[in-house]
Amino acid sequence: MVMIDRIEVSMINESVHNFRKGEFGVESIEIHEKRGLIEIIYASQETGTKTVFIPMENVEKCEFIHKPELKED
């Protein structure tokens, strides 16, 4: 499994969104190629857990940094 640390998403409407794990409560960043979504999951709050889905069809360009997950022996 590949863990995404930081992602910059340029949308077709020319807006740019940056997400970084650990910043502003971002808990994880995942790309679901089969579903055509980028998923941003925030840490749980008293009101619940916030999840953002970005449809890949609206993305013009996407750059990200990923780190291989360490295997525990």
N, CA, C and O atoms as CSV, one atom per row, in Angstrom:
chain,resi,resn,atom,element,x,y,z
A,1,MET,N,N,0.835,-1.187,0.000
A,1,MET,CA,C,0.000,0.000,0.000
A,1,MET,C,C,0.877,1.246,0.000
A,1,MET,O,O,1.917,1.287,0.656
A,2,VAL,N,N,0.450,2.248,-0.734
A,2,VAL,CA,C,1.193,3.495,-0.810
A,2,VAL,C,C,0.461,4.558,-0.007
A,2,VAL,O,O,-0.749,4.741,-0.140
A,3,MET,N,N,1.211,5.244,0.819
A,3,MET,CA,C,0.644,6.283,1.666
A,3,MET,C,C,0.970,7.642,1.056
A,3,MET,O,O,2.140,7.948,0.825
A,4,ILE,N,N,-0.052,8.465,0.791
A,4,ILE,CA,C,0.172,9.789,0.213
A,4,ILE,C,C,0.350,10.780,1.346
A,4,ILE,O,O,-0.490,10.880,2.240
A,5,ASP,N,N,1.452,11.510,1.300
A,5,ASP,CA,C,1.788,12.468,2.347
A,5,ASP,C,C,1.254,13.860,2.019
A,5,ASP,O,O,0.772,14.572,2.900
A,6,ARG,N,N,1.345,14.248,0.729
A,6,ARG,CA,C,0.929,15.588,0.326
A,6,ARG,C,C,0.410,15.521,-1.095
A,6,ARG,O,O,0.936,14.771,-1.916
A,7,ILE,N,N,-0.630,16.308,-1.395
A,7,ILE,CA,C,-1.205,16.301,-2.739
A,7,ILE,C,C,-1.627,17.719,-3.122
A,7,ILE,O,O,-2.165,18.467,-2.306
A,8,GLU,N,N,-1.369,18.071,-4.386
A,8,GLU,CA,C,-1.832,19.339,-4.945
A,8,GLU,C,C,-2.719,19.000,-6.127
A,8,GLU,O,O,-2.287,18.323,-7.060
A,9,VAL,N,N,-3.961,19.469,-6.093
A,9,VAL,CA,C,-4.935,19.142,-7.122
A,9,VAL,C,C,-5.331,20.424,-7.845
A,9,VAL,O,O,-5.860,21.351,-7.231
A,10,SER,N,N,-5.072,20.475,-9.159
A,10,SER,CA,C,-5.507,21.598,-9.994
A,10,SER,C,C,-6.781,21.173,-10.704
A,10,SER,O,O,-6.801,20.190,-11.444
A,11,MET,N,N,-7.843,21.932,-10.466
A,11,MET,CA,C,-9.145,21.599,-11.014
A,11,MET,C,C,-9.343,22.229,-12.397
A,11,MET,O,O,-8.633,23.166,-12.762
A,12,ILE,N,N,-10.308,21.713,-13.162
A,12,ILE,CA,C,-10.557,22.253,-14.498
A,12,ILE,C,C,-11.129,23.676,-14.437
A,12,ILE,O,O,-11.081,24.401,-15.431
A,13,ASN,N,N,-11.667,24.078,-13.285
A,13,ASN,CA,C,-12.162,25.452,-13.127
A,13,ASN,C,C,-11.056,26.394,-12.656
A,13,ASN,O,O,-11.329,27.518,-12.236
A,14,GLU,N,N,-9.804,25.931,-12.728
A,14,GLU,CA,C,-8.580,26.682,-12.418
A,14,GLU,C,C,-8.330,26.891,-10.924
A,14,GLU,O,O,-7.394,27.607,-10.568
A,15,SER,N,N,-9.124,26.298,-10.044
A,15,SER,CA,C,-8.824,26.377,-8.615
A,15,SER,C,C,-7.788,25.309,-8.265
A,15,SER,O,O,-7.709,24.268,-8.918
A,16,VAL,N,N,-7.000,25.577,-7.234
A,16,VAL,CA,C,-5.946,24.661,-6.792
A,16,VAL,C,C,-6.175,24.351,-5.318
A,16,VAL,O,O,-6.406,25.258,-4.518
A,17,HIS,N,N,-6.109,23.073,-4.961
A,17,HIS,CA,C,-6.299,22.636,-3.581
A,17,HIS,C,C,-5.064,21.862,-3.131
A,17,HIS,O,O,-4.560,21.002,-3.854
A,18,ASN,N,N,-4.589,22.172,-1.944
A,18,ASN,CA,C,-3.444,21.489,-1.355
A,18,ASN,C,C,-3.876,20.797,-0.071
A,18,ASN,O,O,-4.566,21.387,0.761
A,19,PHE,N,N,-3.472,19.562,0.082
A,19,PHE,CA,C,-3.753,18.795,1.293
A,19,PHE,C,C,-2.452,18.131,1.734
A,19,PHE,O,O,-1.689,17.626,0.910
A,20,ARG,N,N,-2.210,18.137,3.035
A,20,ARG,CA,C,-1.025,17.488,3.598
A,20,ARG,C,C,-1.435,16.737,4.850
A,20,ARG,O,O,-2.124,17.271,5.719
A,21,LYS,N,N,-1.001,15.493,4.924
A,21,LYS,CA,C,-1.321,14.668,6.090
A,21,LYS,C,C,-0.795,15.347,7.355
A,21,LYS,O,O,0.366,15.750,7.419
A,22,GLY,N,N,-1.673,15.466,8.365
A,22,GLY,CA,C,-1.298,16.091,9.620
A,22,GLY,C,C,-1.584,17.582,9.681
A,22,GLY,O,O,-1.578,18.162,10.767
A,23,GLU,N,N,-1.834,18.223,8.534
A,23,GLU,CA,C,-2.140,19.648,8.500
A,23,GLU,C,C,-3.638,19.865,8.464
A,23,GLU,O,O,-4.340,19.208,7.696
A,24,PHE,N,N,-4.135,20.769,9.277
A,24,PHE,CA,C,-5.558,21.122,9.325
A,24,PHE,C,C,-6.447,19.904,9.584
A,24,PHE,O,O,-7.587,19.854,9.123
A,25,GLY,N,N,-5.923,18.927,10.318
A,25,GLY,CA,C,-6.711,17.762,10.692
A,25,GLY,C,C,-6.778,16.660,9.650
A,25,GLY,O,O,-7.515,15.692,9.838
A,26,VAL,N,N,-6.024,16.775,8.546
A,26,VAL,CA,C,-6.043,15.730,7.517
A,26,VAL,C,C,-5.413,14.464,8.095
A,26,VAL,O,O,-4.263,14.475,8.534
A,27,GLU,N,N,-6.176,13.382,8.089
A,27,GLU,CA,C,-5.721,12.116,8.646
A,27,GLU,C,C,-5.144,11.197,7.561
A,27,GLU,O,O,-4.127,10.537,7.777
A,28,SER,N,N,-5.800,11.161,6.396
A,28,SER,CA,C,-5.272,10.337,5.310
A,28,SER,C,C,-5.730,10.860,3.952
A,28,SER,O,O,-6.750,11.540,3.838
A,29,ILE,N,N,-4.950,10.524,2.931
A,29,ILE,CA,C,-5.227,10.906,1.548
A,29,ILE,C,C,-5.136,9.647,0.716
A,29,ILE,O,O,-4.116,8.957,0.737
A,30,GLU,N,N,-6.197,9.340,-0.019
A,30,GLU,CA,C,-6.225,8.120,-0.823
A,30,GLU,C,C,-6.738,8.425,-2.224
A,30,GLU,O,O,-7.604,9.281,-2.409
A,31,ILE,N,N,-6.194,7.713,-3.204
A,31,ILE,CA,C,-6.679,7.822,-4.575
A,31,ILE,C,C,-7.335,6.493,-4.932
A,31,ILE,O,O,-6.715,5.434,-4.845
A,32,HIS,N,N,-8.592,6.569,-5.331
A,32,HIS,CA,C,-9.351,5.389,-5.729
A,32,HIS,C,C,-9.536,5.438,-7.244
A,32,HIS,O,O,-10.503,6.015,-7.742
A,33,GLU,N,N,-8.605,4.830,-7.966
A,33,GLU,CA,C,-8.643,4.892,-9.430
A,33,GLU,C,C,-9.887,4.235,-10.008
A,33,GLU,O,O,-10.484,4.770,-10.943
A,34,LYS,N,N,-10.292,3.087,-9.474
A,34,LYS,CA,C,-11.470,2.385,-10.000
A,34,LYS,C,C,-12.747,3.188,-9.789
A,34,LYS,O,O,-13.637,3.180,-10.639
A,35,ARG,N,N,-12.837,3.876,-8.665
A,35,ARG,CA,C,-14.014,4.699,-8.359
A,35,ARG,C,C,-13.913,6.088,-8.972
A,35,ARG,O,O,-14.913,6.802,-9.049
A,36,GLY,N,N,-12.706,6.485,-9.415
A,36,GLY,CA,C,-12.509,7.797,-10.008
A,36,GLY,C,C,-12.569,8.939,-9.005
A,36,GLY,O,O,-13.070,10.021,-9.313
A,37,LEU,N,N,-12.048,8.691,-7.791
A,37,LEU,CA,C,-12.127,9.686,-6.724
A,37,LEU,C,C,-10.798,9.858,-5.998
A,37,LEU,O,O,-10.007,8.922,-5.880
A,38,ILE,N,N,-10.578,11.063,-5.523
A,38,ILE,CA,C,-9.529,11.336,-4.550
A,38,ILE,C,C,-10.262,11.550,-3.237
A,38,ILE,O,O,-11.193,12.352,-3.174
A,39,GLU,N,N,-9.856,10.845,-2.188
A,39,GLU,CA,C,-10.542,10.903,-0.898
A,39,GLU,C,C,-9.627,11.510,0.152
A,39,GLU,O,O,-8.510,11.039,0.363
A,40,ILE,N,N,-10.112,12.564,0.813
A,40,ILE,CA,C,-9.386,13.216,1.896
A,40,ILE,C,C,-10.189,12.970,3.168
A,40,ILE,O,O,-11.355,13.357,3.252
A,41,ILE,N,N,-9.572,12.328,4.158
A,41,ILE,CA,C,-10.249,12.002,5.414
A,41,ILE,C,C,-9.615,12.817,6.540
A,41,ILE,O,O,-8.399,12.806,6.733
A,42,TYR,N,N,-10.469,13.519,7.271
A,42,TYR,CA,C,-10.020,14.338,8.394
A,42,TYR,C,C,-10.195,13.575,9.706
A,42,TYR,O,O,-10.995,12.642,9.788
A,43,ALA,N,N,-9.447,13.974,10.726
A,43,ALA,CA,C,-9.536,13.349,12.046
A,43,ALA,C,C,-10.928,13.557,12.623
A,43,ALA,O,O,-11.589,14.554,12.334
A,44,SER,N,N,-11.362,12.610,13.438
A,44,SER,CA,C,-12.684,12.688,14.074
A,44,SER,C,C,-12.773,13.874,15.012
A,44,SER,O,O,-11.828,14.203,15.729
A,45,GLN,N,N,-13.937,14.504,14.986
A,45,GLN,CA,C,-14.253,15.616,15.876
A,45,GLN,C,C,-15.481,15.215,16.685
A,45,GLN,O,O,-16.023,14.127,16.494
A,46,GLU,N,N,-15.912,16.070,17.568
A,46,GLU,CA,C,-17.129,15.807,18.347
A,46,GLU,C,C,-18.347,15.683,17.436
A,46,GLU,O,O,-19.278,14.935,17.732
A,47,THR,N,N,-18.333,16.416,16.336
A,47,THR,CA,C,-19.476,16.428,15.416
A,47,THR,C,C,-19.435,15.296,14.395
A,47,THR,O,O,-20.402,15.112,13.654
A,48,GLY,N,N,-18.329,14.524,14.333
A,48,GLY,CA,C,-18.204,13.420,13.395
A,48,GLY,C,C,-16.903,13.500,12.620
A,48,GLY,O,O,-16.003,14.266,12.965
A,49,THR,N,N,-16.816,12.699,11.568
A,49,THR,CA,C,-15.621,12.661,10.734
A,49,THR,C,C,-15.926,13.276,9.377
A,49,THR,O,O,-16.894,12.898,8.718
A,50,LYS,N,N,-15.096,14.224,8.967
A,50,LYS,CA,C,-15.272,14.892,7.678
A,50,LYS,C,C,-14.483,14.142,6.610
A,50,LYS,O,O,-13.313,13.813,6.806
A,51,THR,N,N,-15.139,13.872,5.472
A,51,THR,CA,C,-14.496,13.240,4.325
A,51,THR,C,C,-14.798,14.073,3.094
A,51,THR,O,O,-15.941,14.475,2.878
A,52,VAL,N,N,-13.775,14.335,2.282
A,52,VAL,CA,C,-13.939,15.097,1.054
A,52,VAL,C,C,-13.643,14.174,-0.118
A,52,VAL,O,O,-12.604,13.514,-0.146
A,53,PHE,N,N,-14.562,14.125,-1.096
A,53,PHE,CA,C,-14.357,13.365,-2.320
A,53,PHE,C,C,-14.168,14.337,-3.470
A,53,PHE,O,O,-14.991,15.230,-3.672
A,54,ILE,N,N,-13.095,14.172,-4.222
A,54,ILE,CA,C,-12.842,14.999,-5.398
A,54,ILE,C,C,-12.928,14.086,-6.617
A,54,ILE,O,O,-12.098,13.189,-6.766
A,55,PRO,N,N,-13.919,14.293,-7.496
A,55,PRO,CA,C,-14.042,13.458,-8.697
A,55,PRO,C,C,-12.871,13.720,-9.652
A,55,PRO,O,O,-12.574,14.872,-9.968
A,56,MET,N,N,-12.217,12.666,-10.103
A,56,MET,CA,C,-11.067,12.817,-10.999
A,56,MET,C,C,-11.444,13.461,-12.327
A,56,MET,O,O,-10.592,14.050,-12.993
A,57,GLU,N,N,-12.710,13.356,-12.718
A,57,GLU,CA,C,-13.141,13.962,-13.976
A,57,GLU,C,C,-13.061,15.487,-13.920
A,57,GLU,O,O,-13.043,16.139,-14.964
A,58,ASN,N,N,-13.014,16.063,-12.719
A,58,ASN,CA,C,-12.896,17.515,-12.548
A,58,ASN,C,C,-11.462,17.974,-12.322
A,58,ASN,O,O,-11.213,19.165,-12.136
A,59,VAL,N,N,-10.515,17.032,-12.338
A,59,VAL,CA,C,-9.111,17.335,-12.059
A,59,VAL,C,C,-8.358,17.497,-13.373
A,59,VAL,O,O,-8.407,16.636,-14.251
A,60,GLU,N,N,-7.657,18.629,-13.484
A,60,GLU,CA,C,-6.819,18.862,-14.657
A,60,GLU,C,C,-5.426,18.284,-14.441
A,60,GLU,O,O,-4.847,17.674,-15.339
A,61,LYS,N,N,-4.894,18.487,-13.231
A,61,LYS,CA,C,-3.544,18.027,-12.911
A,61,LYS,C,C,-3.483,17.681,-11.434
A,61,LYS,O,O,-4.117,18.332,-10.603
A,62,CYS,N,N,-2.717,16.653,-11.118
A,62,CYS,CA,C,-2.592,16.210,-9.734
A,62,CYS,C,C,-1.131,15.841,-9.485
A,62,CYS,O,O,-0.560,15.026,-10.209
A,63,GLU,N,N,-0.538,16.435,-8.473
A,63,GLU,CA,C,0.829,16.106,-8.079
A,63,GLU,C,C,0.798,15.659,-6.630
A,63,GLU,O,O,0.127,16.267,-5.796
A,64,PHE,N,N,1.537,14.580,-6.331
A,64,PHE,CA,C,1.542,14.132,-4.955
A,64,PHE,C,C,2.874,13.504,-4.581
A,64,PHE,O,O,3.644,13.061,-5.433
A,65,ILE,N,N,3.116,13.483,-3.286
A,65,ILE,CA,C,4.291,12.823,-2.708
A,65,ILE,C,C,3.774,11.645,-1.910
A,65,ILE,O,O,2.880,11.792,-1.077
A,66,HIS,N,N,4.332,10.487,-2.165
A,66,HIS,CA,C,3.904,9.310,-1.415
A,66,HIS,C,C,5.110,8.646,-0.781
A,66,HIS,O,O,6.239,8.749,-1.259
A,67,LYS,N,N,4.827,7.968,0.303
A,67,LYS,CA,C,5.871,7.236,1.028
A,67,LYS,C,C,5.440,5.790,1.136
A,67,LYS,O,O,4.300,5.517,1.511
A,68,PRO,N,N,6.325,4.852,0.818
A,68,PRO,CA,C,5.947,3.441,0.988
A,68,PRO,C,C,5.724,3.148,2.475
A,68,PRO,O,O,6.479,3.599,3.337
A,69,GLU,N,N,4.673,2.387,2.744
A,69,GLU,CA,C,4.363,2.027,4.125
A,69,GLU,C,C,5.403,1.036,4.633
A,69,GLU,O,O,5.773,0.094,3.934
A,70,LEU,N,N,5.857,1.255,5.827
A,70,LEU,CA,C,6.852,0.364,6.415
A,70,LEU,C,C,6.195,-0.957,6.804
A,70,LEU,O,O,5.106,-0.978,7.377
A,71,LYS,N,N,6.867,-2.046,6.485
A,71,LYS,CA,C,6.357,-3.364,6.849
A,71,LYS,C,C,6.824,-3.703,8.256
A,71,LYS,O,O,7.995,-3.546,8.599
A,72,GLU,N,N,5.884,-4.167,9.053
A,72,GLU,CA,C,6.221,-4.585,10.406
A,72,GLU,C,C,6.458,-6.087,10.405
A,72,GLU,O,O,5.611,-6.856,9.949
A,73,ASP,N,N,7.600,-6.498,10.913
A,73,ASP,CA,C,7.939,-7.929,10.929
A,73,ASP,C,C,7.557,-8.557,12.238
A,73,ASP,O,O,7.767,-9.754,12.433
